[in-house]
Amino acid sequence: MSIRVAFAGTPEFAAKALQALLDAGFDVPLVLTQPDRPAGRGMKLQASPVKQLAQSHGLAVAQPRSLRLDGKYPDDAAAAQQALQAARPDVMVVAAYGLILPAWVLALPRLGCLNIHASLLPRWRGAAPIHRAIEAGDAETGVTIMQMDAGLDTGDMLLAERVPIGARATTARLHDELAALGGRLIVQALHQAGAGTLAPVPQPAEGVTYAHKIDKHEAAIDWAQPAAVIERRVRAFDPFPGASTQASGTVIKIWNSEIDSALRLSNAGCGQIVSVNDAGVTVACGGGALRLTELQRPGGKRLPAREFLAGFALAPGQMLGGRGASAT
């Protein structure tokens, strides 16, 4: 049986899923994605990765600002409703779309709406599950295919697969791994849906956590935290928003670091540089010390410590941090 699949998604994570559906031969009569946004240095309007992919395959695209018929953009919602009704989808696949789906959307396809969520639910419901899993020091994460309901990532689980989080994992690398897994799992789920073999499992009431959206202000490193916590945050905030700190009034970004377990700290204060060499800049933390090995100055590129230090002086005894370290 051929399944007609409406797709709703916006960033690269979603584009990977859409590509997987197309590669598997599913009929995709309509794609919903966020409106074009200003981006880049020129702040020109730029289509989302999902829109670019959809257009390259000649798929119909709708970009409503809202799907709420009684909301701020009722005309957008009504036009999207007409487009969805005309598309007659059997199911809608949703991946990092960015808009809330009201009840009329959830009820429209006969098989409902399936969400690709980048965590092992019910842990890390919400907007930033990949970042938060790394930040928390989780040993594993994964992808869950979920039957959407009116709640925030609360629907029944249909498929799930685990992925270990490596000691050097960044959000950028883990994102790519989970995006590929999400594409594979949603194809499997749709085949099972067509065959009537999906077995919904309610989410357990225990173990619920929320992955709140990443705020730019979280980028500023608090050197009073333990080195292990800061090191995880550096990896969690790569590529966005990028962990940062102030040095002599300049905000610098930290892209790579490692815990300096061999260093014995004496009276160094939190945020104080205790050593500088080609291997990195070692900074005293609330617990232990952290060696900064890849840094970036405003307008510059990410550089290994040795190259960074050739153009930006840092010295033992200097204090890092202070107000404004979250600036971009």
SERO-4910 file (N, C-alpha, C, O; in steps of 0.05 Angstrom, whole numbers):
BEGIN
 pado doro    nc1    nc2    nc3   cac1   cac2   cac3    cc1    cc2    cc3    oc1    oc2    oc3
  Met    A     17    -24      0      0      0      0     18     25      0     37     27     15
  Ser    A     11     44    -17     26     69    -19     15     89      2     -9     94      3
  Ile    A     34    100     18     26    119     38     32    147     29     55    153     20
  Arg    A     13    165     30     18    193     24     27    208     49     13    207     70
  Val    A     50    221     48     63    232     71     65    262     69     80    272     52
  Ala    A     51    277     86     57    305     88     80    308    108     83    292    126
  Phe    A     97    328    103    121    331    119    122    359    130    117    379    116
  Ala    A    129    362    156    132    388    168    159    389    183    164    374    202
  Gly    A    177    407    174    203    409    187    217    433    176    209    445    156
  Thr    A    239    441    189    253    465    181    283    463    178    293    468    156
  Pro    A    298    455    199    327    456    197    339    431    184    325    414    173
  Glu    A    366    429    185    380    408    172    372    380    183    370    361    168
  Phe    A    367    379    209    358    354    221    333    343    207    331    319    201
  Ala    A    314    361    201    290    353    187    295    346    158    283    328    147
  Ala    A    313    361    145    319    356    117    330    328    113    324    315     93
  Lys    A    346    318    132    356    291    131    333    270    130    334    251    116
  Ala    A    313    276    147    289    258    148    274    259    122    266    238    111
  Leu    A    270    283    111    255    285     86    270    271     63    258    258     47
  Gln    A    296    274     63    312    260     42    309    230     45    307    216     25
  Ala    A    308    219     69    305    191     74    278    181     63    276    160     52
  Leu    A    257    197     68    230    190     58    230    189     27    218    171     15
  Leu    A    243    209     15    243    210    -14    260    187    -25    252    174    -45
  Asp    A    282    181    -12    299    159    -21    284    132    -19    288    114    -35
  Ala    A    266    130      1    251    105      4    227    104    -14    213     83    -15
  Gly    A    222    125    -30    201    124    -50    173    132    -40    153    127    -54
  Phe    A    171    145    -17    145    154     -7    135    178    -24    151    195    -32
  Asp    A    109    179    -27     96    201    -41     93    224    -21     79    221     -1
  Val    A    105    247    -26    104    270     -8     89    293    -23    102    308    -37
  Pro    A     63    295    -20     48    315    -35     50    343    -25     44    362    -39
  Leu    A     59    347      1     61    373     12     82    374     34     84    356     50
  Val    A     98    396     34    118    401     54    112    428     68    108    448     55
  Leu    A    110    427     94    107    452    110    134    458    123    148    441    133
  Thr    A    141    484    122    166    493    134    163    522    143    145    535    134
  Gln    A    181    531    160    180    558    170    184    578    147    198    572    128
  Pro    A    173    602    150    179    623    130    208    629    127    224    625    146
  Asp    A    216    639    104    244    647    100    253    668    121    237    685    128
  Arg    A    278    665    130    288    683    151    313    698    141    327    687    125
  Pro    A    317    722    152    342    736    145    366    720    157    364    711    180
  Ala    A    387    717    142    410    702    151    436    712    138    434    725    117
  Gly    A    459    706    150    484    714    138    491    743    143    475    758    155
  Arg    A    514    751    134    523    778    139    505    799    126    501    821    137
  Gly    A    495    793    103    477    811     89    449    810     99    432    827     90
  Met    A    442    791    117    415    788    127    394    786    105    373    797    107
  Lys    A    401    772     84    382    767     62    364    744     70    372    726     85
  Leu    A    339    745     60    320    724     66    332    697     55    341    695     32
  Gln    A    331    677     72    342    651     64    322    629     70    310    628     91
  Ala    A    318    611     50    300    589     53    312    568     73    336    565     74
  Ser    A    294    555     87    303    534    105    315    511     90    310    507     66
  Pro    A    332    494    103    343    470     90    321    452     79    324    440     57
  Val    A    298    450     93    276    433     84    264    445     58    258    430     39
  Lys    A    260    471     58    249    484     34    267    480     10    258    474    -12
  Gln    A    293    484     14    312    481     -8    311    453    -19    311    449    -44
  Leu    A    310    433     -1    309    405    -10    282    399    -25    282    387    -46
  Ala    A    260    409    -13    234    404    -26    233    416    -54    223    403    -72
  Gln    A    242    440    -56    241    453    -82    259    440   -103    253    439   -127
  Ser    A    282    429    -93    300    415   -112    287    389   -123    295    379   -143
  His    A    267    379   -108    252    355   -117    225    362   -129    209    344   -136
  Gly    A    219    388   -132    194    396   -144    170    392   -127    147    388   -137
  Leu    A    174    391   -100    151    386    -82    137    412    -75    149    434    -75
  Ala    A    111    410    -70     95    433    -62    103    441    -34    106    424    -16
  Val    A    106    467    -29    115    478     -4     96    499      7     87    516     -8
  Ala    A     89    497     33     73    518     46     89    528     70    103    513     83
  Gln    A     87    554     74    103    567     96     86    585    114     91    609    115
  Pro    A     66    573    126     49    590    144     64    600    168     82    587    178
  Arg    A     57    624    176     69    635    200     57    623    225     69    624    247
  Ser    A     33    612    223     19    599    245     -1    579    233    -10    582    210
  Leu    A     -8    559    249    -28    540    240    -54    542    257    -72    526    255
  Arg    A    -54    562    274    -77    567    291    -99    583    276    -94    606    269
  Leu    A   -121    571    271   -143    584    256   -154    608    271   -165    627    259
  Asp    A   -151    608    298   -161    631    314   -138    647    325   -141    662    345
  Gly    A   -114    645    312    -91    659    323    -84    685    309   -102    698    298
  Lys    A    -59    692    309    -50    718    299    -51    719    268    -53    741    257
  Tyr    A    -48    696    256    -46    695    226    -67    675    216    -60    654    204
  Pro    A    -93    681    219   -114    662    211   -114    656    181   -121    634    173
  Asp    A   -107    676    165   -106    672    136    -85    651    128    -90    634    111
  Asp    A    -61    653    141    -40    633    137    -50    605    144    -46    586    129
  Ala    A    -63    604    167    -72    578    177    -94    566    159    -94    542    153
  Ala    A   -112    583    150   -133    573    132   -122    564    105   -131    544     95
  Ala    A   -102    578     95    -90    569     70    -75    543     73    -76    526     56
  Ala    A    -62    540     96    -48    514    101    -68    492    105    -63    469     96
  Gln    A    -90    498    117   -111    477    120   -122    468     93   -125    444     89
  Gln    A   -126    487     76   -136    480     49   -115    463     34   -122    443     21
  Ala    A    -90    471     37    -68    456     23    -66    427     34    -62    409     19
  Leu    A    -68    425     60    -67    398     72    -91    381     64    -88    357     58
  Gln    A   -114    393     64   -138    377     56   -136    368     27   -144    346     21
  Ala    A   -125    386     10   -122    379    -18   -101    357    -22   -103    341    -40
  Ala    A    -80    357     -4    -59    337     -6    -68    309      2    -56    290     -6
  Arg    A    -89    308     19   -100    283     28    -78    263     39    -76    241     30
  Pro    A    -62    272     58    -42    255     69    -53    233     86    -73    237    100
  Asp    A    -41    209     85    -48    188    104    -35    193    131    -45    184    152
  Val    A    -12    207    131      3    212    155     19    237    152     26    245    129
  Met    A     25    251    174     43    273    173     68    266    190     65    257    212
  Val    A     91    271    179    116    267    193    126    295    201    128    313    185
  Val    A    133    298    227    141    323    238    169    321    250    174    303    266
  Ala    A    187    339    242    215    338    252    225    367    256    230    380    236
  Ala    A    228    376    280    239    402    286    225    424    268    239    440    255
  Tyr    A    199    424    268    184    442    251    185    471    263    190    490    248
  Gly    A    180    473    289    181    500    301    154    513    305    153    535    317
  Leu    A    133    501    295    106    512    301     90    491    316     93    467    312
  Ile    A     72    501    333     54    483    348     33    473    329     21    488    314
  Leu    A     27    447    330      6    435    313    -20    435    329    -22    421    349
  Pro    A    -40    451    321    -66    450    335    -81    424    329    -72    408    313
  Ala    A   -103    421    343   -118    396    342   -127    389    314   -128    365    307
  Trp    A   -134    409    298   -144    402    271   -122    389    253   -128    373    236
  Val    A    -97    397    258    -75    384    243    -71    355    252    -68    337    236
  Leu    A    -71    351    279    -66    325    290    -88    305    281    -82    281    277
  Ala    A   -112    315    276   -134    297    269   -137    293    239   -152    276    231
  Leu    A   -123    309    223   -129    308    194   -119    283    181   -135    270    166
  Pro    A    -94    273    184    -86    248    171    -98    224    185   -101    224    210
  Arg    A   -106    203    170   -118    180    183   -100    166    202   -109    153    221
  Leu    A    -73    167    197    -54    155    214    -42    174    234    -23    168    249
  Gly    A    -52    199    235    -43    219    253    -16    231    245     -8    230    222
  Cys    A     -2    242    265     23    256    261     45    242    277     42    238    301
  Leu    A     67    235    263     89    222    276    113    241    278    120    255    259
  Asn    A    124    243    302    146    261    308    172    246    310    173    225    323
  Ile    A    193    258    299    220    247    302    233    264    324    240    288    320
  His    A    238    252    347    248    267    370    276    257    377    280    233    380
  Ala    A    295    275    381    323    268    384    330    263    414    349    275    424
  Ser    A    315    245    427    322    237    454    308    210    459    291    202    443
  Leu    A    314    198    482    300    174    491    278    183    510    283    186    534
  Leu    A    255    188    499    233    198    516    226    178    538    229    154    535
  Pro    A    217    188    562    209    216    566    231    235    575    226    258    582
  Arg    A    257    226    574    279    244    581    283    264    558    283    257    534
  Trp    A    286    289    565    291    311    547    269    316    526    274    317    502
  Arg    A    245    318    537    224    330    520    231    359    515    245    372    531
  Gly    A    222    370    492    226    399    488    245    405    465    251    388    448
  Ala    A    255    430    465    267    442    442    296    435    437    305    435    414
  Ala    A    311    428    458    341    425    455    351    399    467    368    400    484
  Pro    A    340    376    459    348    351    472    377    343    468    389    331    486
  Ile    A    389    350    445    416    341    440    435    357    458    453    346    471
  His    A    432    384    458    449    401    475    447    392    505    467    389    518
  Arg    A    422    388    514    419    383    543    430    356    551    439    352    573
  Ala    A    428    336    533    439    310    540    469    311    544    480    299    562
  Ile    A    483    326    526    512    329    529    518    345    554    536    338    570
  Glu    A    504    367    558    509    385    581    506    370    607    521    374    626
  Ala    A    486    352    608    481    337    633    500    314    638    501    302    659
  Gly    A    516    308    617    535    285    621    522    258    616    532    238    626
  Asp    A    500    257    602    487    231    596    505    213    581    521    221    564
  Ala    A    504    187    588    521    167    575    509    159    548    524    149    530
  Glu    A    483    163    544    471    155    519    447    173    513    436    186    531
  Thr    A    439    173    488    414    186    480    403    170    457    408    145    456
  Gly    A    388    182    439    377    166    417    356    182    402    354    206    404
  Val    A    339    167    388    317    178    373    292    162    380    292    138    381
  Thr    A    270    177    385    244    165    389    225    174    368    222    198    362
  Ile    A    211    155    356    188    161    338    163    161    355    157    140    368
  Met    A    149    182    355    126    186    374    101    193    359    101    208    340
  Gln    A     79    182    368     52    190    358     45    216    372     41    217    397
  Met    A     42    237    357     38    264    370     10    266    382    -10    257    370
  Asp    A      8    279    405    -17    287    417    -16    316    424      2    330    415
  Ala    A    -35    326    440    -36    354    445    -14    364    464    -10    388    466
  Gly    A      0    346    478     20    354    497     47    360    484     50    357    460
  Leu    A     66    368    500     94    374    491    110    348    492    120    341    513
  Asp    A    112    334    469    128    309    467    118    288    487    134    275    500
  Thr    A     92    286    490     80    268    510     67    243    498     58    226    513
  Gly    A     66    241    471     51    220    458     64    193    461     87    190    471
  Asp    A     49    172    453     59    145    454     84    141    437     86    152    416
  Met    A    102    124    447    127    118    433    122     94    414    109     75    421
  Leu    A    131     97    389    127     77    369    153     61    363    152     37    360
  Leu    A    175     75    361    201     63    357    222     79    372    218    103    375
  Ala    A    243     67    380    266     81    393    291     66    389    291     41    387
  Glu    A    313     81    386    339     68    384    360     85    400    359    109    398
  Arg    A    377     71    414    397     84    431    423     90    417    431     75    398
  Val    A    436    111    425    462    119    414    480    127    438    472    144    454
  Pro    A    504    116    440    522    125    462    532    153    456    536    161    433
  Ile    A    536    168    478    548    195    475    577    193    483    584    188    506
  Gly    A    595    196    463    623    194    468    634    216    486    622    237    489
  Ala    A    658    211    497    670    230    515    677    256    502    680    277    516
  Arg    A    680    257    475    687    281    461    664    291    443    668    308    426
  Ala    A    640    280    447    617    287    430    610    316    433    610    328    455
  Thr    A    605    329    410    594    356    409    565    355    399    557    335    387
  Thr    A    550    376    403    523    377    393    524    375    362    507    362    350
  Ala    A    543    387    349    545    386    320    548    358    310    533    349    292
  Arg    A    566    342    322    571    315    312    548    296    320    539    280    304
  Leu    A    538    299    345    516    282    353    490    288    337    475    270    331
  His    A    486    313    331    464    321    314    463    306    288    443    295    280
  Asp    A    487    305    275    488    291    249    482    261    251    469    249    234
  Glu    A    492    250    273    488    221    277    458    215    283    447    196    272
  Leu    A    446    232    299    417    228    306    399    235    282    378    223    279
  Ala    A    407    254    266    391    261    242    390    237    223    369    231    212
  Ala    A    413    224    219    413    201    201    397    178    213    382    164    199
  Leu    A    399    174    239    383    153    253    353    160    251    337    142    246
  Gly    A    346    185    254    318    193    252    306    187    225    283    178    223
  Gly    A    322    192    204    313    186    177    308    156    173    288    148    161
  Arg    A    326    140    184    323    111    182    299    101    197    284     84    187
  Leu    A    295    111    222    273    101    238    246    110    228    227     94    230
  Ile    A    244    134    216    217    143    207    209    126    182    185    121    178
  Val    A    228    119    166    222    101    143    212     75    153    192     64    143
  Gln    A    225     64    173    216     38    185    188     41    197    172     23    194
  Ala    A    184     63    211    158     67    224    135     69    203    113     58    208
  Leu    A    140     83    181    119     85    161    113     59    147     90     53    141
  His    A    134     43    143    129     16    132    112      0    151     94    -15    143
  Gln    A    118      1    177    103    -13    197     74     -2    199     55    -17    203
  Ala    A     72     24    197     45     36    198     28     27    175      4     21    178
  Gly    A     40     25    151     25     15    128     16    -14    131     -5    -22    121
  Ala    A     33    -29    146     27    -58    150     10    -62    175      1    -85    180
  Gly    A      5    -41    190    -11    -43    214      3    -57    237    -10    -69    254
  Thr    A     30    -56    238     45    -70    258     58    -53    279     74    -63    295
  Leu    A     53    -27    278     64     -9    299     51    -15    326     26    -19    327
  Ala    A     67    -16    347     56    -21    374     61      2    393     83      4    404
  Pro    A     42     21    396     46     44    412     51     37    442     38     19    452
  Val    A     70     50    454     76     46    482     74     73    497     89     91    490
  Pro    A     57     75    517     55    100    532     82    107    545     96     89    554
  Gln    A     88    133    546    112    141    560    110    137    590     88    142    601
  Pro    A    131    127    603    129    124    632    127    151    646    136    172    636
  Ala    A    114    150    669    110    175    684    136    183    698    140    207    705
  Glu    A    155    164    702    180    170    715    201    178    694    200    169    671
  Gly    A    220    194    703    243    201    686    238    224    666    253    227    648
  Val    A    217    239    670    211    261    652    230    285    658    232    294    681
  Thr    A    243    295    637    259    319    640    253    336    615    244    326    594
  Tyr    A    258    362    618    252    381    596    278    395    586    294    405    601
  Ala    A    281    394    560    304    406    547    297    434    537    289    438    514
  His    A    300    453    555    292    480    549    309    492    527    333    485    524
  Lys    A    298    509    511    311    522    488    337    535    498    338    547    520
  Ile    A    358    533    482    384    545    488    382    575    486    373    586    465
  Asp    A    391    589    506    391    619    506    419    628    502    438    617    513
  Lys    A    423    649    486    450    660    482    464    667    508    489    665    509
  His    A    449    675    528    462    683    553    474    659    568    491    664    586
  Glu    A    467    635    560    480    612    572    509    608    563    523    592    575
  Ala    A    516    622    542    543    618    531    565    626    550    587    614    549
  Ala    A    560    646    567    581    656    585    590    634    605    574    624    619
  Ile    A    616    629    605    627    608    623    627    620    652    637    642    656
  Asp    A    617    604    670    619    610    699    642    594    710    640    570    715
  Trp    A    665    607    714    689    593    722    687    582    751    705    567    759
  Ala    A    666    589    766    663    578    792    652    549    791    652    535    811
  Gln    A    642    541    767    633    514    764    657    494    762    679    503    756
  Pro    A    652    469    768    674    449    765    683    447    736    668    452    717
  Ala    A    708    440    732    720    438    705    704    418    688    700    422    664
  Ala    A    695    396    700    680    376    685    653    387    674    645    380    652
  Val    A    640    404    689    615    416    680    620    435    658    606    435    638
  Ile    A    641    452    660    647    471    639    655    457    614    647    465    592
  Glu    A    671    436    616    680    421    592    656    410    577    656    410    553
  Arg    A    636    400    592    612    389    578    596    412    565    586    408    543
  Arg    A    595    435    577    581    458    566    594    467    540    581    475    521
  Val    A    621    467    540    635    475    516    627    457    492    622    466    470
  Arg    A    625    431    497    617    412    476    587    414    469    580    412    446
  Ala    A    571    419    490    542    422    485    535    446    469    516    446    454
  Phe    A    551    468    472    545    493    458    560    497    432    563    519    422
  Asp    A    570    475    421    582    475    394    563    461    375    560    436    378
  Pro    A    551    475    356    560    500    345    546    525    356    555    548    351
  Phe    A    524    522    371    509    545    380    503    542    410    496    520    418
  Pro    A    506    563    425    515    590    418    545    594    420    555    616    414
  Gly    A    560    573    427    589    575    430    596    585    458    588    608    465
  Ala    A    609    569    474    617    578    501    636    602    498    653    603    480
  Ser    A    634    621    517    650    645    514    658    656    541    646    649    562
  Thr    A    679    672    541    689    685    565    702    711    558    710    716    535
  Gln    A    705    729    577    718    755    572    748    752    579    756    740    599
  Ala    A    764    764    562    793    766    567    802    795    560    801    803    537
  Ser    A    809    810    580    818    838    577    797    854    562    803    870    544
  Gly    A    771    850    568    750    865    556    740    855    529    722    866    518
  Thr    A    753    834    519    745    822    493    731    795    498    742    778    513
  Val    A    709    790    485    695    765    488    707    745    468    707    749    444
  Ile    A    718    723    479    729    702    462    712    677    465    701    671    487
  Lys    A    711    661    444    696    636    445    715    613    449    737    613    439
  Ile    A    705    593    464    720    569    470    706    546    456    683    540    462
  Trp    A    721    533    438    708    511    422    718    483    430    705    463    423
  Asn    A    740    482    444    750    456    452    766    459    478    779    479    482
  Ser    A    764    439    495    777    441    521    781    413    531    769    394    522
  Glu    A    798    410    551    802    384    564    809    389    594    822    409    601
  Ile    A    800    371    610    806    373    639    835    368    644    846    347    635
  Asp    A    848    386    658    877    382    665    878    369    692    879    382    713
  Ser    A    878    343    692    877    328    717    904    327    731    905    320    755
  Ala    A    926    333    717    952    331    729    959    356    745    977    355    762
  Leu    A    945    378    739    953    404    752    945    405    781    923    397    788
  Arg    A    963    414    798    957    418    826    954    448    831    973    463    829
  Leu    A    930    457    837    924    485    841    932    493    869    928    479    888
  Ser    A    943    518    872    950    528    898    929    548    907    908    541    918
  Asn    A    934    574    901    916    595    910    902    609    887    892    631    890
  Ala    A    901    595    864    889    608    840    859    612    844    845    594    854
  Gly    A    849    635    836    821    641    837    806    630    813    818    624    793
  Cys    A    780    627    816    764    616    793    766    635    770    760    659    772
  Gly    A    773    625    747    777    641    723    805    651    719    810    666    700
  Gln    A    823    645    737    850    654    734    867    635    717    866    611    720
  Ile    A    881    647    698    899    631    681    923    622    697    936    639    710
  Val    A    928    596    698    950    586    713    974    577    696    997    575    706
  Ser    A    969    572    671    992    566    653    984    571    624    960    569    617
  Val    A   1003    579    607    999    584    579   1022    571    564   1045    577    568
  Asn    A   1016    553    545   1036    541    528   1023    532    502    999    536    498
  Asp    A   1039    519    485   1028    511    459   1005    492    461    988    490    443
  Ala    A   1004    477    483    983    457    487    956    470    494    935    458    490
  Gly    A    957    494    505    932    507    512    935    527    535    957    531    545
  Val    A    912    538    542    911    558    564    896    545    587    872    538    584
  Thr    A    910    540    609    898    526    631    886    546    651    900    565    660
  Val    A    861    542    659    846    561    675    836    546    700    825    524    698
  Ala    A    839    559    723    828    548    748    798    550    748    787    571    741
  Cys    A    785    529    757    756    528    759    747    524    788    764    521    806
  Gly    A    721    523    792    711    518    819    720    491    830    721    487    854
  Gly    A    725    473    812    736    447    819    754    437    797    744    431    775
  Gly    A    780    437    802    799    428    781    806    451    762    801    474    768
  Ala    A    819    443    740    828    463    720    821    453    692    819    429    687
  Leu    A    817    472    674    809    466    647    829    477    627    836    501    629
  Arg    A    839    461    609    857    471    588    841    477    563    828    460    552
  Leu    A    843    502    555    829    512    531    847    507    507    869    517    505
  Thr    A    837    491    488    855    482    466    846    493    438    862    491    419
  Glu    A    822    504    436    813    516    411    797    541    418    777    539    432
  Leu    A    806    564    407    794    589    415    788    606    390    798    600    368
  Gln    A    772    627    394    765    645    372    760    673    382    746    677    402
  Arg    A    773    692    369    768    720    375    747    732    357    741    720    336
  Pro    A    735    754    364    714    766    347    724    771    319    745    783    315
  Gly    A    708    762    300    716    766    272    737    746    261    743    747    238
  Gly    A    747    729    279    768    711    271    757    683    267    733    678    268
  Lys    A    776    664    262    769    636    258    774    620    283    789    629    301
  Arg    A    763    597    285    770    578    306    799    570    302    807    563    279
  Leu    A    815    572    323    844    566    320    853    548    343    844    551    365
  Pro    A    872    530    337    886    516    359    899    537    377    907    559    368
  Ala    A    903    530    402    913    549    422    939    562    413    942    586    415
  Arg    A    958    547    402    984    558    394    980    580    373    992    601    376
  Glu    A    963    576    353    958    596    333    943    620    344    948    643    337
  Phe    A    923    614    361    908    636    374    926    654    390    923    679    388
  Leu    A    944    642    405    961    658    423    981    675    408    991    695    418
  Ala    A    987    668    383   1005    684    366    993    711    360   1008    730    354
  Gly    A    966    713    361    953    739    355    937    751    377    925    772    374
  Phe    A    936    737    400    920    746    423    935    738    448    936    714    455
  Ala    A    945    757    463    962    752    486    945    744    510    927    758    518
  Leu    A    952    721    522    941    713    547    965    704    565    984    693    555
  Ala    A    963    710    591    986    705    608    977    693    635    955    699    644
  Pro    A    995    677    647    989    667    674    983    690    693    995    711    693
  Gly    A    963    685    711    955    706    730    931    722    720    917    734    736
  Gln    A    927    723    694    905    739    682    878    726    690    876    701    691
  Met    A    858    743    695    832    733    702    813    733    677    813    752    662
  Leu    A    799    711    673    779    710    652    751    712    664    747    706    688
  Gly    A    732    720    648    705    722    657    697    751    663    709    770    653
  Gly    A    675    753    678    665    780    683    639    784    667    631    768    651
  Arg    A    627    806    672    602    813    659    606    817    629    626    827    620
  Gly    A    585    809    614    585    813    585    598    791    569    600    793    545
  Ala    A    606    769    583    619    747    569    601    732    550    610    715    535
  Ser    A    575    738    551    557    723    533    552    738    507    536    729    491
  Ala    A    564    761    504    560    776    479    570    761    455    588    743    458
  Thr    A    559    767    432    567    752    408    583    771    390    592    762    368
***
